[in-house]
Amino acid sequence: MQSFARKAFTLGVQSVHPRNLFPQLVKTSDGKLQISLPTGMIEKEFASIDKFVLIGGGKASGEMAIALSSVLKDSGIPMHGIVNVAKGQQFAGYEGLVPFNYARHPVPDEDGVNGVREMFKHLETTTPNSLVFILISGGASALMPLPSDGISLEDIQEMTKVLLSSGISIGDINTIRKHVSGVNGGRLGLAAVKRGATCITFIISDVIGDDLSTIGSGPTVYDPTTIADVLEICHGNNIFEKLPISIQDYFSRCSKNQHTQIEKEAEKKILENVHNPLIGSSRISAQAVQSYLESEGFTASIWSTSIDGEASTFGSNLLQKITNLIEQDQSKKRHLAFIATGEFTVTLKGNGAGGRNQEMLLAFVLDVMKKLRAQEEVDLLQRYNFSILAAAFDGIEGNSPATGAVIDNDIFAGWTDETLADIEEKLKNNDSYSFFAPRLLTLITGYTGTNVNDMLVIVLERKI
């Protein structure tokens, strides 16, 4: 059963890979450029375009740049720009028209700042005849840093560490990030259209609900949040006092001198000139996985595109959720599959190696083993051969080299009280990778070139 889960995840990644997406969106023909958008087709004569500017950042943005530049390279139109990508990513044989700038993720660094400054310089050279492409994907918040005036990069780095270990959602994290950034919350978009250029931001979503203002902290999208929202998140989660003093002071000053509604409405009006098509999301990948599993004879359903919450809590409740899904199934077929996407959070308590999906699965294993020790019947084990895969689409999660893990019935063979004690200790230390890696159950892909949050695949075969 593992082979079905593994192949499903591979196909899910491929379905939202930029090299498979862009040929459908951007085409050149007979001296014309055609760009398919949800709002309609943009068509421009090559002769009417003085230059392309290609900028952006994120864990999928390198592959986005490769895919887009391969379409545009034969147009003869000059292309300028720079794209911030994650250190550790490799692009073998890439001879693109714009350079890649390698920056750190998830804690930003000076290289990222320098890349963003270069992006603004390129935007200053545009004219009304220029076409600006901005490539945004998950990870852009860290890979495209530009601290607001009065805040140092070191302050942003410390703030990032506090936020990532707090257990709050990525939406709340990005709300805070937007208010200490000179690029996010629509600021890059304002600069892109300032001189009349046409601006198209291609977006691959890694957030639940695909809120464009949250993806990569929305550098070209109007920001509806306020400093009051920031303070509510910080105080409501007891993290305000953990932030650097300079950022605490900055938020306090901003609360007394907020953007007026007139100013925000003016920004909103300007940003309407930016096209922000969403080209990849977890929903697209889930549909691709569903189609594959159905072709293999499974009755497959997408039961959620918004799984979230604390990873260990979700894992502890997963057995009951699977039981409910089986009971609700109307097909009564022998082969069932359930697909979900979203993103868990982890409140860091220890210093082990792991990630949110591995921690979730380890909590599931612990819950089942505790039931077995209590001699409770576990219908899933008695009646089904199964495999459960949980993984991040970008290829890396947490501080481990794995992107997730995959388990099946075999993991419950030969367990002992020592096994339970070991699992409990590893969960306390956020050390899930150390449990799965020796058992060869981790998923090691390296950076995949795309990023649409996480996927959970459950495949079941009822025993005869």
C-alpha positions in Angstrom: 0.0 0.0 0.0 3.0 2.3 0.6 3.7 2.3 -3.2 0.3 3.9 -3.9 0.8 6.6 -1.3 4.3 7.4 -2.5 3.3 7.6 -6.1 0.3 9.7 -5.3 2.4 12.2 -3.5 4.9 12.3 -6.4 2.1 13.0 -8.9 0.7 15.6 -6.6 4.0 17.5 -6.7 4.3 17.2 -10.4 0.8 18.6 -10.9 1.7 21.9 -9.4 5.3 22.1 -10.7 6.0 25.4 -12.5 7.5 23.6 -15.5 4.1 21.9 -16.0 2.1 25.0 -15.3 3.6 27.9 -17.3 3.4 26.3 -20.8 -0.4 26.4 -20.4 -0.4 30.1 -19.2 2.2 32.0 -21.3 2.6 31.5 -25.0 4.3 33.3 -27.9 3.1 33.1 -31.5 3.5 35.3 -34.6 5.3 38.1 -32.8 2.7 38.2 -30.0 2.8 37.3 -26.3 -0.4 35.7 -25.0 -1.0 35.4 -21.2 -4.0 33.5 -20.0 -5.5 34.9 -16.8 -8.7 34.1 -14.9 -9.9 37.6 -15.9 -9.2 37.0 -19.5 -6.4 37.0 -22.1 -3.6 39.6 -22.1 -2.2 39.9 -25.6 0.7 42.2 -26.5 2.8 42.6 -29.7 6.5 42.1 -29.1 7.1 45.4 -30.8 5.1 47.2 -28.1 7.2 45.9 -25.2 10.5 47.6 -24.4 11.7 45.2 -21.7 10.7 42.4 -19.4 11.5 42.7 -15.7 11.4 39.4 -13.9 11.6 39.5 -10.1 10.3 37.6 -7.1 11.1 35.0 -4.5 10.0 31.8 -2.8 10.8 28.1 -2.7 9.0 27.6 -6.0 10.1 30.8 -7.6 13.4 29.5 -9.1 11.5 26.9 -11.1 8.9 29.5 -12.0 11.6 31.7 -13.4 13.1 28.8 -15.4 9.7 27.9 -16.8 8.7 31.5 -17.7 12.1 32.6 -19.1 12.1 29.5 -21.4 8.9 30.7 -22.9 10.1 34.3 -23.3 13.7 33.8 -24.3 13.1 33.7 -28.1 11.1 36.9 -28.1 14.2 39.0 -28.6 13.0 41.4 -25.9 15.5 42.4 -23.2 15.0 40.8 -19.8 16.2 42.1 -16.6 15.7 41.2 -12.9 16.7 39.0 -10.0 14.9 36.2 -8.2 15.6 35.3 -4.6 15.8 31.5 -4.0 16.6 29.4 -1.0 20.2 28.4 -0.2 20.6 24.7 -0.8 18.3 24.7 -3.9 20.0 23.5 -7.1 19.1 24.3 -10.7 21.3 22.1 -12.8 22.0 23.4 -16.2 20.0 26.6 -15.7 21.1 29.4 -18.1 18.2 31.7 -17.5 17.8 35.3 -18.5 17.9 36.6 -15.0 20.2 35.7 -12.1 19.2 33.8 -9.0 20.1 35.3 -5.6 20.5 32.7 -2.9 19.1 33.7 0.5 18.3 31.9 3.8 15.0 30.4 4.8 13.2 30.3 7.2 15.2 32.9 9.1 16.1 35.7 6.6 19.6 37.0 6.0 21.5 40.0 4.5 21.6 38.2 1.1 17.9 38.3 0.9 17.8 42.0 1.7 20.3 42.7 -1.0 18.3 40.8 -3.5 15.1 42.8 -2.7 17.0 46.1 -3.0 18.1 45.0 -6.5 14.4 44.2 -7.4 13.4 47.8 -6.5 16.3 49.1 -8.6 15.0 47.2 -11.6 11.5 48.5 -11.1 12.9 52.1 -11.2 13.9 51.5 -14.9 10.5 50.6 -16.1 8.3 52.6 -18.5 4.6 52.3 -19.6 5.9 49.9 -22.3 7.5 47.5 -19.8 6.1 44.2 -18.7 6.9 43.2 -15.1 6.5 39.6 -14.0 6.7 38.9 -10.3 7.0 35.3 -9.1 5.7 34.6 -5.6 5.5 31.3 -3.8 5.6 30.0 -0.2 8.8 31.1 1.5 8.8 34.5 0.0 8.2 36.1 3.4 11.7 35.0 4.6 13.4 35.0 1.2 12.4 38.6 0.4 13.1 40.6 3.6 13.3 44.3 3.7 13.0 45.7 7.3 10.9 48.8 7.8 12.8 52.0 8.8 14.2 51.8 12.3 14.2 48.0 12.4 17.4 46.0 11.9 17.7 42.7 10.1 18.8 41.2 13.4 15.5 42.3 14.9 13.6 40.6 12.1 15.7 37.4 12.5 14.9 37.3 16.2 11.2 38.0 15.6 11.1 35.2 13.0 12.5 32.7 15.5 9.9 33.8 18.1 7.0 33.5 15.6 8.1 30.1 14.2 8.4 28.5 17.6 5.1 30.0 18.9 2.7 27.6 17.3 0.5 30.3 15.8 -0.8 29.9 12.2 1.1 31.0 9.1 -1.7 33.5 8.4 -1.1 35.2 11.8 2.7 35.0 11.3 2.5 36.7 8.0 0.1 39.4 9.3 2.9 40.4 11.8 5.6 40.2 9.1 3.7 42.5 6.8 3.8 45.3 9.3 7.6 45.3 9.7 8.4 45.0 6.0 9.2 47.4 3.2 8.2 44.9 0.5 5.2 43.0 1.8 1.6 44.0 2.2 1.4 45.3 -1.4 4.5 47.5 -1.2 6.3 45.7 -4.0 3.2 46.0 -6.2 3.0 49.8 -5.6 6.5 50.1 -6.8 5.9 47.9 -9.8 3.1 50.0 -11.3 4.4 53.4 -10.2 5.8 54.2 -13.6 2.9 52.8 -15.6 4.3 49.3 -16.4 2.0 46.3 -16.8 2.5 44.0 -13.8 1.5 40.4 -13.5 2.3 38.4 -10.3 2.1 34.7 -10.8 1.3 33.1 -7.4 1.7 29.5 -6.1 -0.1 29.2 -2.8 1.1 27.4 0.3 -1.6 28.7 2.6 -4.9 27.2 3.6 -7.7 29.0 1.8 -5.4 30.6 -0.8 -5.7 34.1 0.6 -3.6 36.1 -1.8 -2.7 38.7 0.8 -1.2 36.0 3.0 0.8 34.0 0.4 4.4 35.2 0.8 2.9 38.0 2.9 1.3 39.5 -0.2 4.0 41.7 -1.7 1.7 42.8 -4.5 -1.7 42.4 -2.9 -3.6 45.0 -0.8 -3.3 44.3 2.9 -6.6 44.5 4.7 -5.0 44.0 8.2 -4.1 46.7 10.6 -1.7 47.3 13.4 -4.6 46.5 15.8 -4.7 43.0 14.3 -1.0 42.6 14.9 -1.3 43.7 18.6 -4.3 41.4 19.1 -2.3 38.4 17.7 0.8 39.2 19.8 -1.0 39.8 23.1 -3.5 37.0 22.5 -0.7 34.5 22.1 1.6 36.0 24.8 4.4 36.7 22.4 4.6 40.5 22.4 7.1 40.7 25.3 9.2 38.0 23.5 9.7 40.3 20.5 12.8 42.5 20.2 12.3 45.8 22.1 12.7 47.8 18.9 9.8 45.9 17.3 7.7 46.3 20.4 8.4 50.1 20.3 7.7 50.2 16.5 4.3 48.5 16.9 3.4 50.9 19.8 4.3 53.9 17.6 2.4 52.6 14.7 -0.7 52.1 16.8 -0.7 55.8 17.5 -0.1 56.8 13.9 -2.0 54.3 11.8 -2.6 54.6 8.1 -5.7 56.6 7.6 -8.6 54.8 5.8 -8.2 57.3 2.9 -4.5 56.3 2.5 -5.4 52.6 2.5 -8.2 53.0 0.0 -5.7 54.9 -2.2 -3.3 52.0 -2.1 -6.0 49.6 -2.8 -7.0 51.5 -5.9 -3.4 51.6 -7.2 -3.0 47.8 -6.5 -6.0 47.1 -8.7 -3.6 47.6 -11.6 -1.6 44.6 -10.6 -2.8 41.2 -11.9 -2.4 38.5 -9.3 -3.4 35.1 -10.8 -3.2 32.1 -8.6 -1.6 29.3 -10.8 -0.9 26.5 -8.3 -2.6 25.4 -5.0 -3.1 22.3 -2.9 -6.6 21.9 -4.3 -5.1 21.4 -7.7 -2.7 18.8 -6.4 -5.4 17.0 -4.4 -7.5 16.7 -7.5 -4.6 15.2 -9.4 -4.0 12.6 -6.6 -7.6 11.8 -6.5 -7.7 11.1 -10.2 -4.6 8.8 -9.9 -5.9 6.8 -7.0 -9.3 6.3 -8.8 -7.4 5.1 -11.8 -5.8 2.5 -9.6 -9.2 1.2 -8.4 -9.6 3.2 -5.2 -12.8 5.0 -4.2 -11.0 8.3 -3.4 -12.3 11.4 -1.8 -10.8 14.8 -0.8 -12.1 15.2 2.8 -10.4 18.5 3.6 -8.2 21.2 2.1 -7.8 23.0 5.4 -6.3 20.6 8.0 -4.4 22.5 10.6 -3.7 22.9 14.3 -1.0 21.5 16.5 0.6 18.5 14.8 0.7 16.2 17.8 -2.9 16.9 18.7 -4.1 16.2 15.1 -2.1 12.9 15.1 -3.6 11.8 18.4 -7.1 12.2 16.9 -6.3 10.8 13.5 -7.4 7.2 14.2 -10.8 8.4 15.2 -11.0 10.6 12.1 -10.1 7.6 9.8 -12.7 5.5 11.6 -15.3 8.2 11.0 -14.4 8.5 7.3 -14.7 4.7 6.8 -18.1 4.7 8.5 -19.3 7.6 6.3 -18.2 6.0 3.1 -21.2 5.0 1.0 -19.4 2.9 -1.6 -18.5 0.0 0.7 -15.7 -0.8 -1.7 -12.7 -2.8 -0.7 -10.2 -0.1 -1.6 -10.6 3.4 -0.1 -8.5 6.5 -0.2 -8.8 9.8 1.7 -6.9 12.9 0.7 -6.4 16.1 2.7 -4.2 19.2 2.5 -3.3 22.0 4.8 -0.5 22.7 7.2 0.1 21.9 10.9 2.0 23.9 13.4 4.4 22.7 16.1 5.1 24.4 19.4 8.8 23.8 19.9 9.6 22.3 23.3 12.8 20.5 22.6 15.8 20.5 20.3 15.4 17.3 18.3 15.2 16.8 14.5 11.9 16.6 12.8 9.0 18.5 11.2 5.3 19.0 11.5 4.2 16.0 9.4 6.6 13.6 11.0 5.5 14.8 14.4 1.8 14.3 13.5 2.4 10.7 12.3 4.5 9.9 15.4 1.6 11.1 17.6 -0.7 8.9 15.6 1.6 5.9 16.2 1.7 6.6 19.9 -2.1 6.8 20.2 -2.6 3.5 18.5 0.1 1.8 20.5 -1.4 3.0 23.7 -4.8 1.5 22.7 -3.1 -1.7 21.9 -1.4 -1.7 25.3 -4.8 -1.2 26.9 -6.0 -4.1 24.8 -8.5 -2.0 23.0 -9.7 -3.2 19.6 -8.2 -1.1 16.8 -10.5 -1.8 13.8 -8.1 -0.2 11.4 -5.4 -2.8 12.1 -7.7 -5.7 12.3 -9.7 -5.1 9.1 -7.4 -3.1 6.8 -4.1 -3.1 5.2 -3.2 0.6 5.1 -0.6 3.2 4.5 -0.6 6.8 5.7 1.7 9.5 4.1 2.1 13.0 5.4 4.5 15.4 3.7 5.4 18.9 2.7 5.3 19.7 -1.0 8.5 21.8 -1.0 10.7 18.9 -0.1 11.9 20.1 3.3 10.1 20.4 6.6 11.3 21.5 10.0 15.0 21.0 10.7 15.3 17.5 9.3 16.4 16.5 5.7 13.0 14.8 5.2 9.8 16.2 3.8 7.6 13.9 5.7 7.1 10.2 6.4 5.0 7.2 5.4 3.8 4.3 7.6 1.7 1.2 7.3 0.6 -1.8 9.4 4.2 -3.0 9.9 5.1 -0.2 12.2 2.9 -1.8 14.9 4.6 -5.2 14.7 6.7 -6.1 17.7 6.1 -3.0 19.7 7.1 -3.0 23.4 6.7 -0.7 26.4 10.2 0.6 25.6 8.9 1.6 22.2 6.2 3.7 23.7 8.6 5.3 26.2 10.9 6.1 23.3 8.1 7.7 21.3 6.9 9.8 24.2 10.4 11.0 24.8 10.9 11.9 21.1 7.6 13.8 21.0 8.7 15.8 24.1 11.9 16.7 22.3 10.4 17.3 18.9 12.6 14.5 17.6 10.3 12.6 15.2 12.9 12.2 12.5 15.1 10.1 14.8 12.2 7.6 15.1 11.3 7.3 11.4 14.7 7.6 9.8 16.2 4.3 11.2 13.1 2.5 10.1 13.5 3.9 6.5 10.1 5.5 6.7 11.1 9.1 6.0 10.5 10.8 2.6 13.7 12.3 1.3 13.2 14.3 -1.9 15.3 17.4 -1.5 13.8 20.7 -2.8 11.0 19.8 -5.2 10.8 23.2 -7.0 7.2 23.8 -5.9 5.4 24.6 -2.6 1.7 24.2 -2.0 1.7 23.4 1.8 1.2 19.8 2.9 -0.6 16.6 1.9 -2.0 13.7 3.9 -2.8 10.6 1.9 -4.6 7.6 3.5 -5.0 4.4 1.4 -6.9 1.4 2.7 -7.4 -2.1 1.5 -10.0 -4.2 3.4 -8.7 -7.6 4.4 -10.6 -10.5 2.8 
